[in-house]
Amino acid sequence: MSGASAAAKLNRTRAAWPAVAFLFVFFVLPVGVLMLRSVSDPSWGLQNFAELLSGGTYARILFNTFLVAGTVTLVSLLIGYPLAWLIAILPAGWQRLLLAILFMSMWTSLLARTYAWLVLLQRTGLINRILLQLGIIDAPLELVNNLTGVVIGMTYIMLPFVVLPLQATFAAIDPALMHAGAICGASPFRLFRSVLLPLSLPGIGAAGLMVFVMSLGYYVTPALLGGTQNMMLAEFIAQTVQSLLNWGLGGAAAAVLLTVTLALYAVHSRYLERETR
């Protein structure tokens, strides 16, 4: 029996090798080459990292990147959490309709959605016109070519990535737990704080991590809505490599981004491992 198990395990290992080779060639190898150039171009050493982390301009780019990623994650969770709960408790027909709207948003071209927000947020756009007509503002707001426009546009794009994991989390929660708490006299806020929120923390962590990591490396929306004065790390990497041909500095920036991503993933995995014990 043990021999058969060992043979089956060996067969599974052999069957996995093509997938491992594919991942290595198309994912690990390109990233590895870029990481290598971060310490070898133009000469061996850490001078590219020193330049990236010491310069005021580069520090500002890093600050913009983490500020926008954190803000987008927080705003997306604040909006997406109640929306996901609403979808989870609605009848099946309404659930399908709202989920279809979310999927249609995700399937629409990212470039088209970003340009739509560019039109809506400009000084003569629909949002400023409505606010002016309602008397809420006296002059048009500057909502593009700054971080405000980037946060608005990216929050819209990231919202489905919050709603879908949280909706699945809510659907897995036994409604009897909420009913039992209500029968025992718990207020709605107490039910949320003591039952719903703790049970939904894994979904919040997964959604928040996914949005934050995706926001760190986003390019199109920050480039169009933020402008060159509010550059983020992904746009900086693209310009450094494509325009300046400085592969070493671009590789160093990519290495910083990859390190932060892996660190966040490790923390999240450790948290999930502790929660599932």
N, C-alpha and C positions, 0 to 999 in steps of 0.2 A: 504493500500500500504506500509505504514511504517512497519507494522507487518510482511509482506512478505519479505521486505528487511532485517529486523532484523533476520528473520529465515534463509534467504539465507546466511547472514553473519555468523551466528552461525554454519551452516553446513560447510561453508568453513573453519572456525576455527577448527572444529572437524576433518575435512579431513586433515588438516595440521599437526595435532599432531603426527602421525606416523613418518613423515619426521623430525619433531623437535626432537622426541625421538631418532631417528637414528643418527642425527647429534650430539646430546648430548653424546650418549654412545660411539660413535666411533671417535669423534673429540674433543669435549669440555672436556670430562672426562679425557682422557689420558694426554692432555696438562695441565689440572688443577692439576692432580696428580704430574706431573713433576714440575710445578711451586711451589706446596706445598713443595716438597722435597728440593727446592732451599733455603727455609727459615727454614727448620726443620731438615735437615741432615748435620752434626751429632747432632746439637742441634738447638733450636729455636734462630733465629737472622739473621742478615744480613752479617755474617762473610764471607759467600761464595761470595757475591757481592764485599765485601771489598777486598778479596783476588784476585778476577778476575780483578778488576779495578785498583789495586795498584801495582801488580807485573809487572816487566819489560817484562817477557816472555809473559804474557797474554796480555799486552798492545800491544806488537808486533803482536800477533795473530789478535787482533781487528783491528790494523792498516792495516795489510795485507788484511783482509777481506773487509774493506771499500775501500781501494785503488783499489783492483782488481775489485770489484763490480762497482765502479765509472768509472774506465777505460774501462771495458768491455761495460758498458752502453753507454759511449761516442763514442767509436769506432764503436759499433754496429749501433748507430744512424747515424754516418757519412757515413758508408757503406750502410746501409739499406735504408736511405732516398732516394738517387738517384735511387737505384735499385727498390724500390717500385713505384716511379714516372715513371720509364721506363716501368715497367709491366703495369701500369695503362693506358699508352698512346699507347701501342703496339696493333696491331690487335689481335682479339680474339684467333686465332690459336697460336700465339707466347705467349700470356698470359697463355694459358692452359699449354704449354710446360714448361715455367719457373716456374709456380706454381707447376707443377708435380715434377720438380726437387727439389723444396723446400720441398714438402711433402715427397718425397723419402728420403731426408736427415733426416727429423724428424722421419720417421718410422724406420730408420736403428738403430740398437742397439747402445745405448750410449757408452757402453763399447768398442764396435768394433770401433766406430769413434774416441774415445780417444786413443786407441792403435794405430790406423792408424796415428794420429798426433804424437804419441811418436816415431814411426818409421821415419816419415818425418823430424822431428825436431832434431834428435840426430846428433852427430858430423859427423857420416858417412852417414847421411840420404840424401835424394834426394835434399832437399833445400840447404844444405851446399855444396853438390857436384856441383849443378848448379851455385851457387854464386862463387865458386872457379874457375870453368871452364870459367866463363864470366870475371874473373879478378876483380870482385867487392870487394872481400875480399882476404886477404893473408893467413888467418888461419881460421879453422872452428869456427863458432859462438856457444856460449853456449846458446842453445834455450830450453833445458829441465832441470828439477830439479831447476827451478827458476820461478819467477813471470812472466817473458816474455812468457814462454811456456804456463803457465796457462791462460794468457790473450788471446793468439792466439787460443788455443783450445776452450776456453769458448766463444770467439767472434763468432767462426764458429758455435757453437752449439746454441747460442742465436740469431743469425741473422734471422732465420725464424720468431721468436717472435717479431721482429721489422718490418719486411717486410709485414707480413700479416695484422696487424692492420693499418699500414700506407697505404697499397694498397687499403684497404676498405675506408679509409678516402679520398684518392685521387679520388676514383671512385664516391664518393658522391658529389664532387665539380663540380659545373656547368661549363662546358668548355666555355660557353658564357662569363663568367666573364674574363677569360684570353683573349678571342678574343676581347672583348670590350676594355680592357686595351691596347692591341696591336694596335687597330685601333686609339686610342687616342694618340699614339706615345710613349708609355712607352717602355723603353728598357727591354730586358730579365731579367736583374738583378732587375730592378724596379718592374717588374711583380712578380718576386719571393719574393722580400722583402715586397711588399705592398699587394699582393693578395694571392699567394700560401702559403707562410709561415704562415701568421696569420690564414688562414682557416685550416691549417694542425696541428696547435698547440695542439688541443685535442688528435689527434692521436699520436703525439710525446710524450705527457705526459703519455698517457696510455701505449705505447710501452716502454718508458723509465722506468716507474714505474715497469712494469712487469719484465723487464730484470734485473733491479737493485735488486728487491726483490728475484728473483730466483737465482741471482748470490750470494747473501748473504748466502744462505743456500745450495749452491752446494757442493757436496762431491767427486764424482768419478773423475772428471777431475782435480781438484786441487790436489787430493791425488796421482794421477799417474804422472802428469806433473810437479807438484811443489815440491814434496818430503817433508821430515820431517822438513827440514830447513826453508821452506816457508809455514808453516801450516796455514790453514784458520779455521774459527770458526766451521764449520760443522765437519771437520775432528777432531778438538780438542774435540768437544762434544762426537763424537763416541769413541775416544780413552779414554777419561776420564771415560765414563760410562762402556765401554766394557772391557778395560784393567785394569784400576785403580779402577773400581767399586766405583768411587766417584760420587754418584748421586747428591749430593748437589751442587758441583761445576759445573757439567754438566747441572743441572737444572738452575743454575744462568746464565750460558752462553746462554742457550736456551731462558731464560727470556729476556735477553738483545736483542737477535735477534728478538724475538716476539715483544718487545716494539718498536724497530726501525721500524719494518714492519708495525705495526698498526699506528704509527705516520705518516709514509709516506703515508699510505692509507688515513688517515684522512685529510692530507694536500691536496692530490690529489682530494678527494671528495669535499672538500671546494672550490677548484679551479674550478672544473666542475660545482658546484652549482652556483658559481658566473658568469661563462661563459654562462650558459643557462638561466639566468634571462633576 
